[in-house]
Amino acid sequence: MVDDKGKKDQVKGGVKEKTGKLTGDKEKQTEGFLEKAKGKVKEAASDAKETAEGVKNAVKKDSDKEK
């Protein structure tokens, strides 16, 4: 499985949001906005997880050097 980090949700949401604006469909526009926001949250969570893993690995590496 490919980890898209929420990029697909952001793109799909952007398309829905713009389509809603063009057609005057406020519900579709709002749905797109929320989907785009969901994608951004997924991306931020993924980035935070990667950062935490990097810190954990650095601490472990540092700890191993001290032994």
Jmol script that loads the backbone (N, CA, C; Angstrom):
load data "model"
ATOM      1  N   MET A   1       0.838  -1.187   0.000  1.00  0.00           N
ATOM      2  CA  MET A   1       0.000   0.000   0.000  1.00  0.00           C
ATOM      3  C   MET A   1       0.883   1.250   0.000  1.00  0.00           C
ATOM      4  N   VAL A   2       0.556   2.177  -0.825  1.00  0.00           N
ATOM      5  CA  VAL A   2       1.304   3.419  -0.929  1.00  0.00           C
ATOM      6  C   VAL A   2       0.745   4.413   0.087  1.00  0.00           C
ATOM      7  N   ASP A   3       1.644   5.029   0.850  1.00  0.00           N
ATOM      8  CA  ASP A   3       1.238   6.024   1.831  1.00  0.00           C
ATOM      9  C   ASP A   3       1.220   7.384   1.145  1.00  0.00           C
ATOM     10  N   ASP A   4       0.021   7.888   0.847  1.00  0.00           N
ATOM     11  CA  ASP A   4      -0.078   9.161   0.125  1.00  0.00           C
ATOM     12  C   ASP A   4      -0.107  10.354   1.075  1.00  0.00           C
ATOM     13  N   LYS A   5      -0.109  10.104   2.378  1.00  0.00           N
ATOM     14  CA  LYS A   5      -0.082  11.159   3.396  1.00  0.00           C
ATOM     15  C   LYS A   5      -1.216  12.155   3.244  1.00  0.00           C
ATOM     16  N   GLY A   6      -2.359  11.726   2.745  1.00  0.00           N
ATOM     17  CA  GLY A   6      -3.509  12.609   2.637  1.00  0.00           C
ATOM     18  C   GLY A   6      -3.572  13.430   1.365  1.00  0.00           C
ATOM     19  N   LYS A   7      -2.616  13.234   0.480  1.00  0.00           N
ATOM     20  CA  LYS A   7      -2.577  14.026  -0.761  1.00  0.00           C
ATOM     21  C   LYS A   7      -3.812  13.765  -1.637  1.00  0.00           C
ATOM     22  N   LYS A   8      -4.233  12.490  -1.708  1.00  0.00           N
ATOM     23  CA  LYS A   8      -5.412  12.171  -2.523  1.00  0.00           C
ATOM     24  C   LYS A   8      -6.649  12.896  -2.003  1.00  0.00           C
ATOM     25  N   ASP A   9      -6.816  12.905  -0.684  1.00  0.00           N
ATOM     26  CA  ASP A   9      -7.961  13.596  -0.102  1.00  0.00           C
ATOM     27  C   ASP A   9      -7.914  15.090  -0.403  1.00  0.00           C
ATOM     28  N   GLN A  10      -6.722  15.663  -0.356  1.00  0.00           N
ATOM     29  CA  GLN A  10      -6.580  17.091  -0.645  1.00  0.00           C
ATOM     30  C   GLN A  10      -6.956  17.402  -2.091  1.00  0.00           C
ATOM     31  N   VAL A  11      -6.494  16.565  -3.005  1.00  0.00           N
ATOM     32  CA  VAL A  11      -6.785  16.787  -4.427  1.00  0.00           C
ATOM     33  C   VAL A  11      -8.271  16.586  -4.708  1.00  0.00           C
ATOM     34  N   LYS A  12      -8.825  15.470  -4.224  1.00  0.00           N
ATOM     35  CA  LYS A  12     -10.250  15.198  -4.434  1.00  0.00           C
ATOM     36  C   LYS A  12     -11.102  16.293  -3.819  1.00  0.00           C
ATOM     37  N   GLY A  13     -10.731  16.720  -2.616  1.00  0.00           N
ATOM     38  CA  GLY A  13     -11.475  17.779  -1.952  1.00  0.00           C
ATOM     39  C   GLY A  13     -11.418  19.085  -2.712  1.00  0.00           C
ATOM     40  N   GLY A  14     -10.243  19.401  -3.239  1.00  0.00           N
ATOM     41  CA  GLY A  14     -10.098  20.626  -4.026  1.00  0.00           C
ATOM     42  C   GLY A  14     -10.972  20.617  -5.266  1.00  0.00           C
ATOM     43  N   VAL A  15     -11.028  19.465  -5.930  1.00  0.00           N
ATOM     44  CA  VAL A  15     -11.861  19.335  -7.130  1.00  0.00           C
ATOM     45  C   VAL A  15     -13.334  19.501  -6.765  1.00  0.00           C
ATOM     46  N   LYS A  16     -13.761  18.840  -5.689  1.00  0.00           N
ATOM     47  CA  LYS A  16     -15.160  18.951  -5.257  1.00  0.00           C
ATOM     48  C   LYS A  16     -15.492  20.391  -4.868  1.00  0.00           C
ATOM     49  N   GLU A  17     -14.582  21.011  -4.153  1.00  0.00           N
ATOM     50  CA  GLU A  17     -14.813  22.386  -3.712  1.00  0.00           C
ATOM     51  C   GLU A  17     -14.975  23.322  -4.915  1.00  0.00           C
ATOM     52  N   LYS A  18     -14.078  23.199  -5.891  1.00  0.00           N
ATOM     53  CA  LYS A  18     -14.154  24.058  -7.081  1.00  0.00           C
ATOM     54  C   LYS A  18     -15.398  23.757  -7.908  1.00  0.00           C
ATOM     55  N   THR A  19     -15.745  22.467  -8.022  1.00  0.00           N
ATOM     56  CA  THR A  19     -16.949  22.091  -8.755  1.00  0.00           C
ATOM     57  C   THR A  19     -18.176  22.691  -8.077  1.00  0.00           C
ATOM     58  N   GLY A  20     -18.201  22.621  -6.751  1.00  0.00           N
ATOM     59  CA  GLY A  20     -19.308  23.206  -6.002  1.00  0.00           C
ATOM     60  C   GLY A  20     -19.416  24.703  -6.214  1.00  0.00           C
ATOM     61  N   LYS A  21     -18.267  25.378  -6.237  1.00  0.00           N
ATOM     62  CA  LYS A  21     -18.271  26.832  -6.482  1.00  0.00           C
ATOM     63  C   LYS A  21     -18.815  27.148  -7.876  1.00  0.00           C
ATOM     64  N   LEU A  22     -18.335  26.390  -8.876  1.00  0.00           N
ATOM     65  CA  LEU A  22     -18.747  26.644 -10.261  1.00  0.00           C
ATOM     66  C   LEU A  22     -20.233  26.392 -10.482  1.00  0.00           C
ATOM     67  N   THR A  23     -20.761  25.365  -9.830  1.00  0.00           N
ATOM     68  CA  THR A  23     -22.161  24.994 -10.036  1.00  0.00           C
ATOM     69  C   THR A  23     -23.100  25.650  -9.032  1.00  0.00           C
ATOM     70  N   GLY A  24     -22.540  26.322  -8.040  1.00  0.00           N
ATOM     71  CA  GLY A  24     -23.381  26.948  -7.015  1.00  0.00           C
ATOM     72  C   GLY A  24     -23.896  25.959  -5.986  1.00  0.00           C
ATOM     73  N   ASP A  25     -23.292  24.763  -5.944  1.00  0.00           N
ATOM     74  CA  ASP A  25     -23.701  23.716  -5.006  1.00  0.00           C
ATOM     75  C   ASP A  25     -22.917  23.881  -3.703  1.00  0.00           C
ATOM     76  N   LYS A  26     -23.525  24.573  -2.742  1.00  0.00           N
ATOM     77  CA  LYS A  26     -22.848  24.857  -1.467  1.00  0.00           C
ATOM     78  C   LYS A  26     -22.515  23.574  -0.708  1.00  0.00           C
ATOM     79  N   GLU A  27     -23.372  22.573  -0.808  1.00  0.00           N
ATOM     80  CA  GLU A  27     -23.125  21.305  -0.108  1.00  0.00           C
ATOM     81  C   GLU A  27     -21.872  20.616  -0.648  1.00  0.00           C
ATOM     82  N   LYS A  28     -21.748  20.566  -1.964  1.00  0.00           N
ATOM     83  CA  LYS A  28     -20.565  19.953  -2.584  1.00  0.00           C
ATOM     84  C   LYS A  28     -19.315  20.774  -2.266  1.00  0.00           C
ATOM     85  N   GLN A  29     -19.443  22.085  -2.263  1.00  0.00           N
ATOM     86  CA  GLN A  29     -18.324  22.962  -1.942  1.00  0.00           C
ATOM     87  C   GLN A  29     -17.842  22.712  -0.511  1.00  0.00           C
ATOM     88  N   THR A  30     -18.771  22.613   0.419  1.00  0.00           N
ATOM     89  CA  THR A  30     -18.429  22.345   1.821  1.00  0.00           C
ATOM     90  C   THR A  30     -17.829  20.957   1.977  1.00  0.00           C
ATOM     91  N   GLU A  31     -18.414  19.983   1.295  1.00  0.00           N
ATOM     92  CA  GLU A  31     -17.892  18.610   1.338  1.00  0.00           C
ATOM     93  C   GLU A  31     -16.447  18.578   0.850  1.00  0.00           C
ATOM     94  N   GLY A  32     -16.174  19.293  -0.213  1.00  0.00           N
ATOM     95  CA  GLY A  32     -14.816  19.355  -0.752  1.00  0.00           C
ATOM     96  C   GLY A  32     -13.857  20.030   0.208  1.00  0.00           C
ATOM     97  N   PHE A  33     -14.300  21.118   0.813  1.00  0.00           N
ATOM     98  CA  PHE A  33     -13.471  21.828   1.789  1.00  0.00           C
ATOM     99  C   PHE A  33     -13.107  20.907   2.952  1.00  0.00           C
ATOM    100  N   LEU A  34     -14.095  20.161   3.453  1.00  0.00           N
ATOM    101  CA  LEU A  34     -13.846  19.258   4.581  1.00  0.00           C
ATOM    102  C   LEU A  34     -12.928  18.103   4.197  1.00  0.00           C
ATOM    103  N   GLU A  35     -13.101  17.589   2.987  1.00  0.00           N
ATOM    104  CA  GLU A  35     -12.241  16.497   2.522  1.00  0.00           C
ATOM    105  C   GLU A  35     -10.796  16.977   2.373  1.00  0.00           C
ATOM    106  N   LYS A  36     -10.643  18.193   1.880  1.00  0.00           N
ATOM    107  CA  LYS A  36      -9.310  18.778   1.734  1.00  0.00           C
ATOM    108  C   LYS A  36      -8.668  18.962   3.115  1.00  0.00           C
ATOM    109  N   ALA A  37      -9.446  19.430   4.083  1.00  0.00           N
ATOM    110  CA  ALA A  37      -8.941  19.610   5.444  1.00  0.00           C
ATOM    111  C   ALA A  37      -8.549  18.262   6.061  1.00  0.00           C
ATOM    112  N   LYS A  38      -9.351  17.242   5.808  1.00  0.00           N
ATOM    113  CA  LYS A  38      -9.042  15.896   6.298  1.00  0.00           C
ATOM    114  C   LYS A  38      -7.698  15.422   5.751  1.00  0.00           C
ATOM    115  N   GLY A  39      -7.448  15.692   4.496  1.00  0.00           N
ATOM    116  CA  GLY A  39      -6.176  15.316   3.873  1.00  0.00           C
ATOM    117  C   GLY A  39      -5.007  16.036   4.511  1.00  0.00           C
ATOM    118  N   LYS A  40      -5.199  17.308   4.844  1.00  0.00           N
ATOM    119  CA  LYS A  40      -4.130  18.079   5.486  1.00  0.00           C
ATOM    120  C   LYS A  40      -3.837  17.544   6.885  1.00  0.00           C
ATOM    121  N   VAL A  41      -4.885  17.135   7.597  1.00  0.00           N
ATOM    122  CA  VAL A  41      -4.695  16.554   8.934  1.00  0.00           C
ATOM    123  C   VAL A  41      -3.937  15.233   8.826  1.00  0.00           C
ATOM    124  N   LYS A  42      -4.305  14.403   7.852  1.00  0.00           N
ATOM    125  CA  LYS A  42      -3.596  13.134   7.640  1.00  0.00           C
ATOM    126  C   LYS A  42      -2.113  13.385   7.350  1.00  0.00           C
ATOM    127  N   GLU A  43      -1.846  14.383   6.525  1.00  0.00           N
ATOM    128  CA  GLU A  43      -0.468  14.710   6.162  1.00  0.00           C
ATOM    129  C   GLU A  43       0.322  15.165   7.393  1.00  0.00           C
ATOM    130  N   ALA A  44      -0.288  16.020   8.203  1.00  0.00           N
ATOM    131  CA  ALA A  44       0.380  16.515   9.413  1.00  0.00           C
ATOM    132  C   ALA A  44       0.641  15.376  10.398  1.00  0.00           C
ATOM    133  N   ALA A  45      -0.330  14.471  10.541  1.00  0.00           N
ATOM    134  CA  ALA A  45      -0.161  13.331  11.449  1.00  0.00           C
ATOM    135  C   ALA A  45       0.956  12.416  10.962  1.00  0.00           C
ATOM    136  N   SER A  46       1.018  12.199   9.675  1.00  0.00           N
ATOM    137  CA  SER A  46       2.070  11.357   9.106  1.00  0.00           C
ATOM    138  C   SER A  46       3.443  11.990   9.316  1.00  0.00           C
ATOM    139  N   ASP A  47       3.526  13.301   9.105  1.00  0.00           N
ATOM    140  CA  ASP A  47       4.794  14.005   9.311  1.00  0.00           C
ATOM    141  C   ASP A  47       5.229  13.940  10.775  1.00  0.00           C
ATOM    142  N   ALA A  48       4.272  14.091  11.688  1.00  0.00           N
ATOM    143  CA  ALA A  48       4.584  14.028  13.122  1.00  0.00           C
ATOM    144  C   ALA A  48       5.076  12.630  13.501  1.00  0.00           C
ATOM    145  N   LYS A  49       4.445  11.619  12.927  1.00  0.00           N
ATOM    146  CA  LYS A  49       4.852  10.237  13.209  1.00  0.00           C
ATOM    147  C   LYS A  49       6.284   9.998  12.721  1.00  0.00           C
ATOM    148  N   GLU A  50       6.590  10.472  11.512  1.00  0.00           N
ATOM    149  CA  GLU A  50       7.935  10.301  10.969  1.00  0.00           C
ATOM    150  C   GLU A  50       8.968  11.029  11.830  1.00  0.00           C
ATOM    151  N   THR A  51       8.620  12.212  12.301  1.00  0.00           N
ATOM    152  CA  THR A  51       9.531  12.977  13.154  1.00  0.00           C
ATOM    153  C   THR A  51       9.777  12.242  14.463  1.00  0.00           C
ATOM    154  N   ALA A  52       8.709  11.724  15.062  1.00  0.00           N
ATOM    155  CA  ALA A  52       8.846  10.990  16.318  1.00  0.00           C
ATOM    156  C   ALA A  52       9.711   9.746  16.141  1.00  0.00           C
ATOM    157  N   GLU A  53       9.526   9.045  15.027  1.00  0.00           N
ATOM    158  CA  GLU A  53      10.344   7.859  14.756  1.00  0.00           C
ATOM    159  C   GLU A  53      11.813   8.246  14.580  1.00  0.00           C
ATOM    160  N   GLY A  54      12.052   9.367  13.916  1.00  0.00           N
ATOM    161  CA  GLY A  54      13.419   9.833  13.725  1.00  0.00           C
ATOM    162  C   GLY A  54      14.087  10.180  15.042  1.00  0.00           C
ATOM    163  N   VAL A  55      13.346  10.845  15.928  1.00  0.00           N
ATOM    164  CA  VAL A  55      13.878  11.188  17.253  1.00  0.00           C
ATOM    165  C   VAL A  55      14.159   9.920  18.046  1.00  0.00           C
ATOM    166  N   LYS A  56      13.235   8.978  17.997  1.00  0.00           N
ATOM    167  CA  LYS A  56      13.409   7.710  18.717  1.00  0.00           C
ATOM    168  C   LYS A  56      14.670   6.988  18.238  1.00  0.00           C
ATOM    169  N   ASN A  57      14.857   6.944  16.925  1.00  0.00           N
ATOM    170  CA  ASN A  57      16.033   6.274  16.368  1.00  0.00           C
ATOM    171  C   ASN A  57      17.325   6.995  16.751  1.00  0.00           C
ATOM    172  N   ALA A  58      17.289   8.330  16.764  1.00  0.00           N
ATOM    173  CA  ALA A  58      18.475   9.103  17.137  1.00  0.00           C
ATOM    174  C   ALA A  58      18.835   8.873  18.600  1.00  0.00           C
ATOM    175  N   VAL A  59      17.827   8.830  19.462  1.00  0.00           N
ATOM    176  CA  VAL A  59      18.067   8.596  20.890  1.00  0.00           C
ATOM    177  C   VAL A  59      18.622   7.193  21.095  1.00  0.00           C
ATOM    178  N   LYS A  60      18.045   6.225  20.386  1.00  0.00           N
ATOM    179  CA  LYS A  60      18.526   4.836  20.503  1.00  0.00           C
ATOM    180  C   LYS A  60      19.976   4.745  20.039  1.00  0.00           C
ATOM    181  N   LYS A  61      20.275   5.390  18.926  1.00  0.00           N
ATOM    182  CA  LYS A  61      21.641   5.371  18.382  1.00  0.00           C
ATOM    183  C   LYS A  61      22.611   5.996  19.381  1.00  0.00           C
ATOM    184  N   ASP A  62      22.221   7.119  19.974  1.00  0.00           N
ATOM    185  CA  ASP A  62      23.028   7.818  20.968  1.00  0.00           C
ATOM    186  C   ASP A  62      23.230   6.942  22.202  1.00  0.00           C
ATOM    187  N   SER A  63      22.179   6.265  22.605  1.00  0.00           N
ATOM    188  CA  SER A  63      22.232   5.393  23.774  1.00  0.00           C
ATOM    189  C   SER A  63      23.166   4.211  23.536  1.00  0.00           C
ATOM    190  N   ASP A  64      23.129   3.677  22.320  1.00  0.00           N
ATOM    191  CA  ASP A  64      24.003   2.545  21.977  1.00  0.00           C
ATOM    192  C   ASP A  64      25.471   2.954  21.982  1.00  0.00           C
ATOM    193  N   LYS A  65      25.762   4.196  21.620  1.00  0.00           N
ATOM    194  CA  LYS A  65      27.137   4.687  21.605  1.00  0.00           C
ATOM    195  C   LYS A  65      27.706   4.787  23.023  1.00  0.00           C
ATOM    196  N   GLU A  66      26.852   5.097  23.982  1.00  0.00           N
ATOM    197  CA  GLU A  66      27.292   5.269  25.358  1.00  0.00           C
ATOM    198  C   GLU A  66      27.651   3.954  26.039  1.00  0.00           C
ATOM    199  N   LYS A  67      27.222   2.840  25.514  1.00  0.00           N
ATOM    200  CA  LYS A  67      27.454   1.531  26.139  1.00  0.00           C
ATOM    201  C   LYS A  67      28.846   1.056  25.942  1.00  0.00           C
TER     202      LYS A  67
END
end "model"
wireframe off; spacefill off
backbone 0.3
color backbone group
